[in-house]
Amino acid sequence: MVNQWQYVGTMLLPADIATAIKDEWETTLKGERDRILTALGTKIPDSAAFADKIADASSDEYAAFLATVGGKWDVDQIEAKQRVKLAARYSVWKTGIESAFKVGGTFETNVTAKKAKFSELRRVIGLVGHKSLGTWNPAVMGILLLRGDTRVPRYFDANDSFSGTLENVCDPRKGALGTPSLVAEIVQACVLAKYANEGGLTAIRDAIITASNTRLDAILQVMLNATHSGGGYDVTVVLSWSAPDDNLKVTVTDVHP
């Protein structure tokens, strides 16, 4: 068995994200203020709708959760307290929504106040890049290569390596449908693993990576075309921890018999 091609990409953790990304987030979210308020008023126009879609819906789900917590909790009292308090809150909810979403209200001020915290998105940007700013990163590039995407090598940098001759390994329809799932799985696993490592929880970090690799393989197998799902072929997407880089790597390999 030989490698037809292999890609290895090191995930990044930028010191910050581009100011343009923060500014776009702030401007876009503030621009949605009127639409959000209108949508809330349409969905919850009166106290009956509040009871049905918020109060009762929340209390029913909370009751289902409480049924699983065990005998050391006073379940009936906890459930009753939550249900009766929430049921009577429509007027408070309505006043709060109107105050928050008025011009210059707390929605707009809080968006601006939280803008600096949007820097946490650097963990995701380090994985996927930001296409409008001309960057693609390993979580996206590795998966697009599975579909034979010839644009990807144009975005390689020192954190990427590629060998062999690229070819598509995916069924056209299943590959397109599965791509977002693979990217989402890589992002979630890598962000959690990075946080675990920063907290010194290396065993949990490794468990997260191992579990994610199992899920990645299950998704990938559904995406493969008839040739690459056949005997002797082995296509893999594998996450691993790289101590020298203090981050994760993604390795995508297309093996032929």
Secondary structure, DSSP 8 states (H G I E B T S, - for coil): -EEEEEEEEE----SS--HHHHHHHHHHHHHTHHHHHHHHHHH--SHHHHIIIIIHHHHHHHHHHHTTS-TTS-HHHHHHHHHHHHHT-HHHHHHHHHHHTSTTSHHHHHHHHTGGGGGGGHHHHHHHEEGGGTEE-HHHHHHHHHTT-TTGGGG--TTEEEEE-----B-HHHHHHHHHHHHHHHHHHHHHHHHHHHTT-HHHHHHHHHHHHHHHHHHHHHHB-TTTTSTT-EEEEEEEEETTTTEEEEEEEEEE-
